[in-house]
Every structure is written in C-alpha cells, then in structure tokens.
Amino acid sequence: MVEYFFPNGKPWEREPVLVINWKGKIYALQATCPHAGLSLEEGFITDDGKITCAWHGSVFDIRTGKRVDGPATRDLKVYKVIENGDEVIISE
C-alpha cells in the first residue's frame, strides 16, 4: 500500500511511502524505483524479503532498502517504523 509521508509537516513536500507487512512486521520504503521513478506498489515480494520492481526488474531488500539486482543504481530510502498496538507511526 502506498501512503504519504509529510516531512516537517509540509503537505506540499509529500513523499510516497510503500508500507509492507512482511511476516507480521511492518516496513516502510521509498515507493518509487530509483531506476525510472515508477511505482513499486505493483512489484512482488519474495519469500526471502526482496521486492522486485514490476516494470524493469530491479530488486531491493525490504528490510534495508539495499539494491540487490537490476538496472537501478541506488538503494531505496527506508523510513523508521514504530508499531504501537494497532497504530503504525512512520518517520525519517
């Protein structure tokens, strides 16, 4: 699911964030692939915690944001996630 993060409470500077529930833990990553700027929301997650961009095949580790394979040359930005009961707080 893509949500929006508002850095410094400035809605005009919103950044799309991909929120992933993988094996019961919540991760928040940059929602666009650094290769071509397309959404990772349509990508698929492997059993070992990698997300593959559906558009050009770049692969990233959802735990660290590190690029594993594909045409992307940069890692994904990773956001801090705090789970407090049913509430999830995402921050830089």
N, C-alpha and C positions, 0 to 999 in steps of 0.2 A: 504494500500500500504506500502511496506517496502522500506525505503530509508536507506542511511548510513550516520552516523554522524562521523566526524573525530575529536576526541579530540585533542586539541592542534595542529591542522593542520597536524597530523601524519597519513597518509593514511594506514600505516601498522597496526594501532591500531583501525581500523574502528569498529563501533558498529552498528548492525542493529537496526533501529528505525521504529516502526509501527506508521504511520501517519493516523489519523482517522478524518474524517469530520462528526461530530455528531451534528445534529440540527443546522447546519450553523457555528459551532465553530470547530477549528482545535485543536486536541490533539496529542501529541507525547509521545509514551511509549516504553519501552523495548519491542523488537519484539519477544522475546522467553520466553516461560513459564518457571519460575524458578523450576518447578517440575521436568521436564525431558529435558529441553532445546530445545523443539520443537517449531516450528513457530506458532505464534498466528494469522498469516495472514489468515489462514483458519477458524478461530473462527467466532462466530456470536455475534452481538451486540443486546442487548435487548432494549426495549423502555425506560427503566429507566437508561440507561447509563452504563450497565455492558457488559464486553466482556467475553465470555466463550471459553476456550481452546477446540478445536475440538478433541484433542487427548485423554485427560483424565478428562476433565470436570472442571478444576479449573476455578473460576470466579473472575474477578477483576473489580473494579470501574474505568472507563476510565478517570474520572476527577482527581482522586487522586492516582491511581495505587494500592490502598489497596486491599489485598486479601479478598474476601467475602466468598468463599466456595471452596471445593475441596481439592485435595491432596497437592497442593502447600503449602509451609510453609512460603514463603517470599512474600512481595509486589513487584510490578513492579517498575522499575525506571521510573520516569516521567521527561520529558525534558521541558524546558521553550519554549514557542511558542510566537512569535511576528508576527502578521499579519499586513502588510503594503501594502494596496491595493491588488494587485494580487501576491505580494511576501510574502512568508512564511519563517521566519528565526527560526531555531531550535538550541537551545544551552543548556548547562548544567546549 
